[in-house]
């Protein structure tokens, strides 16, 4: 094989290598896009779940308030308050996520490396925030149980209702936040595995 043949083979190898790298980059980018869409689809479904739970708490709290029983009215306070917060948070997730998906789609197409950097930073913050919320929620649930127990001992029905209502309401948030956290961790791990393409 002469010099020309060697040069030709090297050229072919370089072209094939570049083509393969670009194909892998495209596949990785599209996989990252699938992961991002899957995450926000889950956030949208979770948003509707929050709204449904919030509506149920508001409905239940309203019924307890109308019962005119001390324990029922005590439970109604946290149920109505937490229910309203869940409705607001759920609406933000359900109706705000589609616009964010459009923004991230554009960023992923224009600058995959910047997308990965920014999303990893954001998702690290999301995971830290949800972890802190879970600790706070467990604390509030414990305080609710203690409050309910004290109410029973003192035969203070309103206090018992407040404690029970707090535990029930915060418990519903805690369960949903566990799902939020699971989705966030999975998405963060997928972002870490993402390999933006090499520019030739």
C-alpha positions in Angstrom: 0.0 0.0 0.0 1.4 3.3 -1.0 1.4 6.7 0.7 -1.8 7.6 -1.2 -3.5 4.5 -0.1 -2.6 5.1 3.5 -3.8 8.7 3.3 -7.1 7.5 1.8 -7.6 5.0 4.6 -6.8 7.6 7.3 -9.3 10.0 5.7 -12.0 7.4 5.6 -11.4 6.4 9.2 -11.6 10.1 10.3 -14.9 10.6 8.4 -16.4 7.4 9.8 -15.3 8.3 13.3 -16.7 11.8 13.1 -20.0 10.5 11.6 -20.2 7.9 14.4 -19.6 10.5 17.1 -22.2 12.8 15.7 -24.7 9.9 15.6 -24.0 9.0 19.2 -24.3 12.7 20.2 -27.6 12.9 18.4 -28.9 9.8 20.1 -27.7 11.0 23.5 -29.4 14.4 23.0 -32.6 12.8 21.9 -32.5 10.4 24.9 -31.9 13.5 27.2 -35.0 15.1 25.5 -37.0 11.9 26.2 -36.0 12.0 29.9 -36.8 15.6 30.2 -40.3 15.2 28.7 -40.9 12.1 30.9 -40.0 14.1 34.0 -42.3 17.0 33.2 -45.1 14.7 32.1 -44.8 13.3 35.6 -44.8 16.8 37.1 -48.0 17.6 35.2 -49.7 14.5 36.4 -48.5 15.2 39.9 -49.9 18.7 39.6 -53.3 17.4 38.9 -52.9 14.9 41.8 -52.1 17.8 44.1 -55.1 19.7 42.9 -57.4 16.7 43.4 -56.1 16.1 46.9 -56.4 19.8 47.7 -60.0 19.8 46.5 -60.7 16.7 48.6 -59.2 18.4 51.7 -61.2 21.5 51.1 -64.4 19.5 50.6 -63.8 17.4 53.7 -62.8 20.5 55.7 -65.9 22.3 54.7 -68.1 19.4 55.7 -66.4 19.2 59.1 -66.8 22.9 59.6 -70.5 22.7 58.9 -70.9 19.8 61.3 -70.5 22.4 64.1 -68.7 19.8 66.2 -65.7 21.1 68.1 -63.4 18.3 66.9 -64.6 18.6 63.3 -64.1 22.4 63.3 -60.7 21.9 64.8 -59.7 19.5 62.0 -61.2 21.8 59.4 -58.7 24.6 60.0 -55.6 22.7 58.8 -57.5 20.8 56.1 -58.8 24.0 54.5 -55.4 25.7 54.7 -53.4 22.9 53.4 -56.0 22.1 50.8 -55.8 25.6 49.4 -52.0 25.4 49.3 -52.1 22.1 47.4 -54.6 23.6 44.9 -52.2 26.5 44.2 -49.1 24.3 44.0 -50.9 21.8 41.8 -52.0 24.4 39.4 -48.5 25.8 39.1 -47.1 22.3 38.3 -49.9 21.4 35.9 -50.2 24.6 34.0 -46.7 26.0 34.2 -44.7 22.9 33.1 -45.7 22.9 29.4 -44.1 26.3 28.8 -41.0 25.2 30.6 -40.7 22.2 28.4 -40.8 24.4 25.3 -38.0 26.5 26.8 -35.8 23.5 27.7 -36.5 21.9 24.2 -35.0 25.0 22.6 -32.0 25.1 24.9 -31.3 21.4 24.5 -31.3 21.9 20.7 -29.2 25.0 20.7 -26.7 24.2 23.5 -26.8 20.7 25.0 -23.9 21.4 27.3 -25.5 24.5 28.7 -28.8 22.6 29.1 -27.1 19.9 31.1 -25.2 22.3 33.3 -28.3 24.5 34.0 -30.7 21.6 34.6 -28.3 19.7 36.9 -27.9 22.9 39.0 -31.7 23.3 39.0 -32.4 19.7 39.8 -29.8 19.6 42.6 -31.7 22.5 44.1 -35.1 20.8 43.6 -33.9 17.6 45.4 -32.5 19.6 48.3 -35.7 21.6 48.6 -37.9 18.5 48.6 -35.6 16.8 51.1 -36.1 19.7 53.5 -39.8 19.7 52.9 -40.0 16.0 53.7 -38.2 16.6 57.0 -40.5 19.5 57.8 -43.6 17.5 56.9 -42.6 14.6 59.1 -42.0 17.0 62.0 -45.4 18.6 61.5 -47.1 15.2 61.3 -45.4 14.2 64.6 -46.5 17.5 66.2 -50.0 16.9 65.0 -50.1 13.5 66.6 -48.8 14.9 69.9 -51.4 17.7 69.7 -54.2 15.2 69.1 -53.0 13.1 72.0 -52.8 16.1 74.4 -56.4 17.0 73.3 -57.6 13.6 74.1 -56.0 13.6 77.5 -57.3 17.1 78.3 -60.7 16.3 76.7 -60.3 19.3 74.5 -62.1 18.3 71.3 -61.0 21.3 69.3 -57.3 20.6 70.1 -57.8 16.9 69.2 -59.3 17.9 65.9 -56.5 20.4 65.0 -53.9 17.7 65.7 -55.7 15.0 63.7 -56.5 17.4 60.8 -52.8 18.5 60.7 -51.5 15.0 60.6 -54.0 14.0 57.9 -53.4 17.0 55.7 -49.6 17.1 55.9 -49.6 13.3 55.5 -51.3 13.7 52.1 -48.7 16.2 51.1 -45.8 14.0 52.3 -47.0 11.0 50.2 -47.1 13.2 47.1 -43.7 14.7 47.8 -42.2 11.3 48.0 -43.3 10.8 44.4 -42.0 14.2 43.4 -38.6 13.4 45.0 -38.4 10.0 43.2 -39.0 11.7 39.9 -36.5 14.4 40.6 -33.8 12.0 41.6 -34.3 9.8 38.5 -34.2 12.9 36.3 -31.1 14.2 38.0 -29.3 10.9 37.5 -30.3 10.8 33.9 -28.9 14.3 33.4 -25.6 13.2 35.0 -25.3 10.4 32.4 -26.0 12.7 29.5 -23.0 13.3 27.3 -23.3 16.4 25.1 -21.9 16.0 21.6 -18.3 16.8 20.6 -17.9 19.7 18.1 -15.8 19.0 15.0 
